[in-house]
Amino acid sequence: MVAERQTTEPRSDMGAYDFSTYQEGTGVEKAFRAAVEDAQDEHGHGGYTGTIAEKHAFTVITQTPMPLDEAEAYASNLMSADDPRISDKCGPAGAIPVLTDRRRVEVTFTTDDAPAGGFESLEKAATAVLTARGELKDGERPAYGIQGMYEVHPRTGRPYTGTLQVPLQGGPLEHTGWLFFGYASS
């Protein structure tokens, strides 16, 4: 899953915007490429977007993962201090590993997993199957946005077989993505 959030603000010097974007993925190179591609898809490939789409490189600021709000505050402080690692609009983006309590899993369930008549909802299907398989971590629960392909029971109309993409939340904090930030040409 690609979860991306992009913010941009004008910088005091002309022709640059500061940006901050979160990208899921534990591998920094793959996450960086995905963040750049997503920004190019959204803002175009023509240049001067003021987003991470203008970046060709990154520099890891710290190896220590932190919650997203702390990573955003740290990045903001570095930009306010005009940190030389990220201050050049033509230079690399900064990268900070991020901890979240969210992850996405794929769940396949069959008629053997379903109760007679099917599950009451996709959330109950995901919870029941993940619990039975021991794949839910302490405190985890399905979040809004379950998607997938499934069949409904012919009599009840309830899901009883299929494959779902299930966002989970509430589990232990884990390194799940990267915050990329810096300045870009606009």
C-alpha atoms as an extended CHARMM CRD file, in Angstrom:
* protein
*
       186  EXT
         1         1  MET       CA              0.0000000000        0.0000000000        0.0000000000  PROA      1               0.0000000000
         2         2  VAL       CA              1.1540000000        3.4500000000       -0.7390000000  PROA      2               0.0000000000
         3         3  ALA       CA              0.0880000000        5.9570000000        1.7950000000  PROA      3               0.0000000000
         4         4  GLU       CA              1.2290000000        9.3640000000        0.8660000000  PROA      4               0.0000000000
         5         5  ARG       CA              0.6700000000       12.7740000000        2.3250000000  PROA      5               0.0000000000
         6         6  GLN       CA              2.1870000000       15.8230000000        0.6580000000  PROA      6               0.0000000000
         7         7  THR       CA              2.3670000000       19.3360000000        2.0510000000  PROA      7               0.0000000000
         8         8  THR       CA              4.0960000000       22.2750000000        0.4230000000  PROA      8               0.0000000000
         9         9  GLU       CA              4.7090000000       25.8150000000        1.6260000000  PROA      9               0.0000000000
        10        10  PRO       CA              6.4380000000       28.6950000000       -0.1460000000  PROA      10              0.0000000000
        11        11  ARG       CA              9.9990000000       29.3600000000        0.9600000000  PROA      11              0.0000000000
        12        12  SER       CA             11.2960000000       32.8300000000        1.6100000000  PROA      12              0.0000000000
        13        13  ASP       CA             13.6510000000       32.6820000000       -1.3820000000  PROA      13              0.0000000000
        14        14  MET       CA             11.9800000000       32.7550000000       -4.7700000000  PROA      14              0.0000000000
        15        15  GLY       CA             11.5560000000       29.6120000000       -6.7830000000  PROA      15              0.0000000000
        16        16  ALA       CA             11.3840000000       27.0890000000       -3.9460000000  PROA      16              0.0000000000
        17        17  TYR       CA              8.7860000000       25.4170000000       -1.7870000000  PROA      17              0.0000000000
        18        18  ASP       CA              9.3520000000       23.3270000000        1.2760000000  PROA      18              0.0000000000
        19        19  PHE       CA              7.6800000000       19.9450000000        1.1830000000  PROA      19              0.0000000000
        20        20  SER       CA              7.0550000000       17.0570000000        3.5230000000  PROA      20              0.0000000000
        21        21  THR       CA              5.6570000000       13.7310000000        2.3740000000  PROA      21              0.0000000000
        22        22  TYR       CA              5.1500000000       10.4080000000        4.1470000000  PROA      22              0.0000000000
        23        23  GLN       CA              5.5830000000        7.2230000000        2.1290000000  PROA      23              0.0000000000
        24        24  GLU       CA              4.9360000000        3.6890000000        3.3540000000  PROA      24              0.0000000000
        25        25  GLY       CA              7.6710000000        1.1150000000        2.9160000000  PROA      25              0.0000000000
        26        26  THR       CA             10.6090000000        0.1120000000        5.0910000000  PROA      26              0.0000000000
        27        27  GLY       CA             13.2150000000        0.2160000000        2.3200000000  PROA      27              0.0000000000
        28        28  VAL       CA             14.2730000000        3.8490000000        1.9310000000  PROA      28              0.0000000000
        29        29  GLU       CA             15.2580000000        3.6200000000       -1.7400000000  PROA      29              0.0000000000
        30        30  LYS       CA             12.0130000000        1.9620000000       -2.7910000000  PROA      30              0.0000000000
        31        31  ALA       CA              9.9490000000        4.3570000000       -0.6460000000  PROA      31              0.0000000000
        32        32  PHE       CA             11.7910000000        7.3580000000       -2.1350000000  PROA      32              0.0000000000
        33        33  ARG       CA             11.1760000000        6.1780000000       -5.7080000000  PROA      33              0.0000000000
        34        34  ALA       CA              7.4890000000        5.5830000000       -4.9060000000  PROA      34              0.0000000000
        35        35  ALA       CA              7.1280000000        9.0450000000       -3.3190000000  PROA      35              0.0000000000
        36        36  VAL       CA              8.7510000000       10.7070000000       -6.3490000000  PROA      36              0.0000000000
        37        37  GLU       CA              6.6060000000        8.7270000000       -8.8010000000  PROA      37              0.0000000000
        38        38  ASP       CA              3.4110000000        9.4900000000       -6.8630000000  PROA      38              0.0000000000
        39        39  ALA       CA              4.2450000000       13.2170000000       -6.8410000000  PROA      39              0.0000000000
        40        40  GLN       CA              5.0560000000       13.1450000000      -10.5650000000  PROA      40              0.0000000000
        41        41  ASP       CA              1.7560000000       11.3990000000      -11.2750000000  PROA      41              0.0000000000
        42        42  GLU       CA             -0.1170000000       13.9880000000       -9.2150000000  PROA      42              0.0000000000
        43        43  HSD       CA              1.8030000000       17.1600000000      -10.1570000000  PROA      43              0.0000000000
        44        44  GLY       CA              3.2530000000       16.2990000000      -13.5590000000  PROA      44              0.0000000000
        45        45  HSD       CA              6.6330000000       15.4090000000      -14.9910000000  PROA      45              0.0000000000
        46        46  GLY       CA              7.4480000000       18.8610000000      -16.3540000000  PROA      46              0.0000000000
        47        47  GLY       CA              9.4630000000       20.1110000000      -13.3970000000  PROA      47              0.0000000000
        48        48  TYR       CA              9.1220000000       23.0230000000      -10.9990000000  PROA      48              0.0000000000
        49        49  THR       CA              6.3050000000       21.4470000000       -8.9820000000  PROA      49              0.0000000000
        50        50  GLY       CA              7.6900000000       22.4140000000       -5.5710000000  PROA      50              0.0000000000
        51        51  THR       CA              7.3200000000       18.7820000000       -4.4730000000  PROA      51              0.0000000000
        52        52  ILE       CA              9.4730000000       15.7200000000       -4.0000000000  PROA      52              0.0000000000
        53        53  ALA       CA              8.9080000000       15.1120000000       -7.7340000000  PROA      53              0.0000000000
        54        54  GLU       CA             11.9070000000       17.4380000000       -8.2890000000  PROA      54              0.0000000000
        55        55  LYS       CA             14.2730000000       15.3350000000       -6.1790000000  PROA      55              0.0000000000
        56        56  HSD       CA             16.7800000000       12.8180000000       -7.5240000000  PROA      56              0.0000000000
        57        57  ALA       CA             18.4300000000       11.8400000000       -4.2410000000  PROA      57              0.0000000000
        58        58  PHE       CA             17.8770000000       11.6890000000       -0.4930000000  PROA      58              0.0000000000
        59        59  THR       CA             19.9980000000       11.6970000000        2.6250000000  PROA      59              0.0000000000
        60        60  VAL       CA             19.0050000000        9.7250000000        5.7120000000  PROA      60              0.0000000000
        61        61  ILE       CA             19.0130000000       12.2110000000        8.5800000000  PROA      61              0.0000000000
        62        62  THR       CA             18.7610000000        9.6130000000       11.3500000000  PROA      62              0.0000000000
        63        63  GLN       CA             18.5830000000        5.8320000000       11.4910000000  PROA      63              0.0000000000
        64        64  THR       CA             16.3350000000        5.9940000000       14.5770000000  PROA      64              0.0000000000
        65        65  PRO       CA             12.6490000000        5.5910000000       13.6800000000  PROA      65              0.0000000000
        66        66  MET       CA             10.1790000000        7.9280000000       15.4060000000  PROA      66              0.0000000000
        67        67  PRO       CA              6.4210000000        8.5390000000       15.3590000000  PROA      67              0.0000000000
        68        68  LEU       CA              5.2140000000       10.6020000000       12.4010000000  PROA      68              0.0000000000
        69        69  ASP       CA              4.3550000000       13.7010000000       14.4470000000  PROA      69              0.0000000000
        70        70  GLU       CA              7.8570000000       13.7110000000       15.9820000000  PROA      70              0.0000000000
        71        71  ALA       CA              9.4550000000       13.1790000000       12.5590000000  PROA      71              0.0000000000
        72        72  GLU       CA              7.4370000000       16.0960000000       11.1440000000  PROA      72              0.0000000000
        73        73  ALA       CA              8.4770000000       18.3680000000       14.0410000000  PROA      73              0.0000000000
        74        74  TYR       CA             12.1290000000       17.3400000000       13.6200000000  PROA      74              0.0000000000
        75        75  ALA       CA             11.9790000000       17.9810000000        9.8650000000  PROA      75              0.0000000000
        76        76  SER       CA             10.3480000000       21.3730000000       10.4450000000  PROA      76              0.0000000000
        77        77  ASN       CA             13.0990000000       22.3220000000       12.8930000000  PROA      77              0.0000000000
        78        78  LEU       CA             15.7960000000       21.2840000000       10.4090000000  PROA      78              0.0000000000
        79        79  MET       CA             14.1800000000       23.3530000000        7.6550000000  PROA      79              0.0000000000
        80        80  SER       CA             13.7740000000       26.3550000000        9.9770000000  PROA      80              0.0000000000
        81        81  ALA       CA             17.4560000000       26.0700000000       10.8880000000  PROA      81              0.0000000000
        82        82  ASP       CA             18.3350000000       25.8800000000        7.1570000000  PROA      82              0.0000000000
        83        83  ASP       CA             20.2120000000       22.6230000000        7.7610000000  PROA      83              0.0000000000
        84        84  PRO       CA             22.7810000000       22.2700000000        4.9390000000  PROA      84              0.0000000000
        85        85  ARG       CA             21.8740000000       18.6010000000        4.3740000000  PROA      85              0.0000000000
        86        86  ILE       CA             18.4740000000       19.6030000000        2.9950000000  PROA      86              0.0000000000
        87        87  SER       CA             18.5960000000       23.3570000000        2.3230000000  PROA      87              0.0000000000
        88        88  ASP       CA             19.4950000000       23.2090000000       -1.3840000000  PROA      88              0.0000000000
        89        89  LYS       CA             16.4220000000       23.0930000000       -3.6060000000  PROA      89              0.0000000000
        90        90  CYS       CA             18.5040000000       21.1280000000       -6.1470000000  PROA      90              0.0000000000
        91        91  GLY       CA             20.0680000000       18.8790000000       -3.4900000000  PROA      91              0.0000000000
        92        92  PRO       CA             18.8130000000       15.7730000000       -1.7530000000  PROA      92              0.0000000000
        93        93  ALA       CA             15.6270000000       15.3910000000        0.2520000000  PROA      93              0.0000000000
        94        94  GLY       CA             15.9170000000       14.5080000000        3.9160000000  PROA      94              0.0000000000
        95        95  ALA       CA             14.6490000000       11.1000000000        5.0470000000  PROA      95              0.0000000000
        96        96  ILE       CA             13.5200000000       10.0570000000        8.5260000000  PROA      96              0.0000000000
        97        97  PRO       CA             12.2550000000        6.5370000000        9.3340000000  PROA      97              0.0000000000
        98        98  VAL       CA              8.7300000000        6.5990000000       10.7670000000  PROA      98              0.0000000000
        99        99  LEU       CA              7.0180000000        4.4070000000       13.3540000000  PROA      99              0.0000000000
       100       100  THR       CA              3.2740000000        3.8340000000       13.1360000000  PROA      100             0.0000000000
       101       101  ASP       CA              0.7150000000        1.4720000000       14.5940000000  PROA      101             0.0000000000
       102       102  ARG       CA             -0.6870000000        0.8100000000       11.1270000000  PROA      102             0.0000000000
       103       103  ARG       CA             -0.0370000000       -1.8710000000        8.5610000000  PROA      103             0.0000000000
       104       104  ARG       CA             -1.8780000000       -3.5040000000        5.6740000000  PROA      104             0.0000000000
       105       105  VAL       CA             -2.3100000000       -7.2490000000        5.2000000000  PROA      105             0.0000000000
       106       106  GLU       CA             -3.9230000000       -9.4400000000        2.6030000000  PROA      106             0.0000000000
       107       107  VAL       CA             -6.4810000000      -11.9220000000        3.9050000000  PROA      107             0.0000000000
       108       108  THR       CA             -7.8670000000      -14.7830000000        1.8410000000  PROA      108             0.0000000000
       109       109  PHE       CA            -10.8380000000      -16.6010000000        3.3080000000  PROA      109             0.0000000000
       110       110  THR       CA            -12.8360000000      -19.5630000000        2.0570000000  PROA      110             0.0000000000
       111       111  THR       CA            -16.1490000000      -21.1410000000        2.8700000000  PROA      111             0.0000000000
       112       112  ASP       CA            -14.2470000000      -23.2600000000        5.4370000000  PROA      112             0.0000000000
       113       113  ASP       CA            -13.4170000000      -20.0280000000        7.3460000000  PROA      113             0.0000000000
       114       114  ALA       CA            -16.9190000000      -18.5460000000        7.1410000000  PROA      114             0.0000000000
       115       115  PRO       CA            -19.8100000000      -19.3040000000        9.4690000000  PROA      115             0.0000000000
       116       116  ALA       CA            -23.0050000000      -20.6960000000        7.9640000000  PROA      116             0.0000000000
       117       117  GLY       CA            -24.5570000000      -17.8780000000        5.9470000000  PROA      117             0.0000000000
       118       118  GLY       CA            -21.3050000000      -15.8810000000        5.7370000000  PROA      118             0.0000000000
       119       119  PHE       CA            -19.7610000000      -13.1040000000        7.8230000000  PROA      119             0.0000000000
       120       120  GLU       CA            -21.8240000000      -10.1210000000        8.9670000000  PROA      120             0.0000000000
       121       121  SER       CA            -19.3230000000       -7.6720000000        7.4590000000  PROA      121             0.0000000000
       122       122  LEU       CA            -15.8890000000       -7.4600000000        5.8570000000  PROA      122             0.0000000000
       123       123  GLU       CA            -14.4870000000       -6.1670000000        9.1480000000  PROA      123             0.0000000000
       124       124  LYS       CA            -15.8240000000       -9.2130000000       11.0090000000  PROA      124             0.0000000000
       125       125  ALA       CA            -14.4840000000      -11.5140000000        8.2840000000  PROA      125             0.0000000000
       126       126  ALA       CA            -11.0150000000       -9.9700000000        8.5140000000  PROA      126             0.0000000000
       127       127  THR       CA            -10.9990000000       -9.9880000000       12.3280000000  PROA      127             0.0000000000
       128       128  ALA       CA            -12.2160000000      -13.5910000000       12.6020000000  PROA      128             0.0000000000
       129       129  VAL       CA             -9.7840000000      -14.9890000000       10.0230000000  PROA      129             0.0000000000
       130       130  LEU       CA             -6.7520000000      -13.0390000000       11.2930000000  PROA      130             0.0000000000
       131       131  THR       CA             -7.5460000000      -14.0060000000       14.8950000000  PROA      131             0.0000000000
       132       132  ALA       CA             -7.9930000000      -17.6770000000       14.0140000000  PROA      132             0.0000000000
       133       133  ARG       CA             -4.6420000000      -17.6650000000       12.2010000000  PROA      133             0.0000000000
       134       134  GLY       CA             -2.8480000000      -15.8150000000       15.0130000000  PROA      134             0.0000000000
       135       135  GLU       CA             -1.9330000000      -12.9270000000       12.7040000000  PROA      135             0.0000000000
       136       136  LEU       CA             -3.4080000000      -10.0430000000       14.7330000000  PROA      136             0.0000000000
       137       137  LYS       CA             -0.9420000000       -8.3360000000       17.0610000000  PROA      137             0.0000000000
       138       138  ASP       CA             -1.9430000000       -7.1490000000       20.5400000000  PROA      138             0.0000000000
       139       139  GLY       CA             -4.4210000000       -4.2740000000       20.2640000000  PROA      139             0.0000000000
       140       140  GLU       CA             -4.6990000000       -4.4600000000       16.4780000000  PROA      140             0.0000000000
       141       141  ARG       CA             -8.0230000000       -4.1060000000       14.7190000000  PROA      141             0.0000000000
       142       142  PRO       CA             -9.1850000000       -3.5020000000       11.1490000000  PROA      142             0.0000000000
       143       143  ALA       CA             -9.3630000000        0.1590000000       10.1620000000  PROA      143             0.0000000000
       144       144  TYR       CA            -11.6420000000        1.9100000000        7.7150000000  PROA      144             0.0000000000
       145       145  GLY       CA            -11.0160000000        1.1190000000        4.0660000000  PROA      145             0.0000000000
       146       146  ILE       CA            -11.1090000000       -2.6680000000        3.6740000000  PROA      146             0.0000000000
       147       147  GLN       CA            -11.0860000000       -3.4910000000       -0.0370000000  PROA      147             0.0000000000
       148       148  GLY       CA            -10.9860000000       -6.6390000000       -2.0720000000  PROA      148             0.0000000000
       149       149  MET       CA            -12.8400000000       -9.1400000000       -4.1550000000  PROA      149             0.0000000000
       150       150  TYR       CA            -15.2430000000      -11.4680000000       -2.4500000000  PROA      150             0.0000000000
       151       151  GLU       CA            -18.3700000000      -13.4760000000       -3.0580000000  PROA      151             0.0000000000
       152       152  VAL       CA            -21.5370000000      -13.1170000000       -1.0720000000  PROA      152             0.0000000000
       153       153  HSD       CA            -23.6490000000      -15.9810000000        0.1830000000  PROA      153             0.0000000000
       154       154  PRO       CA            -26.5280000000      -16.6320000000       -2.2460000000  PROA      154             0.0000000000
       155       155  ARG       CA            -29.1950000000      -16.5750000000        0.4830000000  PROA      155             0.0000000000
       156       156  THR       CA            -27.9040000000      -14.0210000000        3.0110000000  PROA      156             0.0000000000
       157       157  GLY       CA            -25.8880000000      -11.6500000000        0.8330000000  PROA      157             0.0000000000
       158       158  ARG       CA            -23.0340000000      -11.7960000000        3.3520000000  PROA      158             0.0000000000
       159       159  PRO       CA            -19.3610000000      -12.2540000000        2.3860000000  PROA      159             0.0000000000
       160       160  TYR       CA            -18.2420000000      -15.8710000000        2.6360000000  PROA      160             0.0000000000
       161       161  THR       CA            -15.1950000000      -16.2610000000        0.3780000000  PROA      161             0.0000000000
       162       162  GLY       CA            -12.6370000000      -13.8950000000       -1.1180000000  PROA      162             0.0000000000
       163       163  THR       CA             -9.4250000000      -11.9160000000       -0.7400000000  PROA      163             0.0000000000
       164       164  LEU       CA             -9.2870000000       -8.6350000000        1.1520000000  PROA      164             0.0000000000
       165       165  GLN       CA             -6.7180000000       -5.8670000000        1.5740000000  PROA      165             0.0000000000
       166       166  VAL       CA             -7.1090000000       -4.9780000000        5.2440000000  PROA      166             0.0000000000
       167       167  PRO       CA             -5.6510000000       -1.8670000000        6.8770000000  PROA      167             0.0000000000
       168       168  LEU       CA             -4.9060000000       -2.5620000000       10.5440000000  PROA      168             0.0000000000
       169       169  GLN       CA             -4.3280000000       -0.0840000000       13.3710000000  PROA      169             0.0000000000
       170       170  GLY       CA             -3.7070000000       -0.0740000000       17.1070000000  PROA      170             0.0000000000
       171       171  GLY       CA             -0.8170000000       -2.5290000000       17.1690000000  PROA      171             0.0000000000
       172       172  PRO       CA              2.6890000000       -1.9220000000       18.4580000000  PROA      172             0.0000000000
       173       173  LEU       CA              4.6850000000        0.8890000000       16.8710000000  PROA      173             0.0000000000
       174       174  GLU       CA              6.8480000000       -0.4220000000       14.0360000000  PROA      174             0.0000000000
       175       175  HSD       CA              8.9650000000        1.1180000000       11.3040000000  PROA      175             0.0000000000
       176       176  THR       CA              6.4890000000        1.2940000000        8.4330000000  PROA      176             0.0000000000
       177       177  GLY       CA              7.5990000000        4.1910000000        6.2750000000  PROA      177             0.0000000000
       178       178  TRP       CA              9.6720000000        7.3030000000        5.6700000000  PROA      178             0.0000000000
       179       179  LEU       CA              9.1300000000       11.0350000000        5.9500000000  PROA      179             0.0000000000
       180       180  PHE       CA             10.8460000000       12.8190000000        3.0680000000  PROA      180             0.0000000000
       181       181  PHE       CA             11.2470000000       16.5830000000        3.3010000000  PROA      181             0.0000000000
       182       182  GLY       CA             13.2200000000       19.5380000000        2.0750000000  PROA      182             0.0000000000
       183       183  TYR       CA             13.0210000000       22.2430000000       -0.5680000000  PROA      183             0.0000000000
       184       184  ALA       CA             12.1450000000       21.8580000000       -4.2360000000  PROA      184             0.0000000000
       185       185  SER       CA             12.0960000000       24.1110000000       -7.2840000000  PROA      185             0.0000000000
       186       186  SER       CA              8.7910000000       25.7500000000       -8.0920000000  PROA      186             0.0000000000
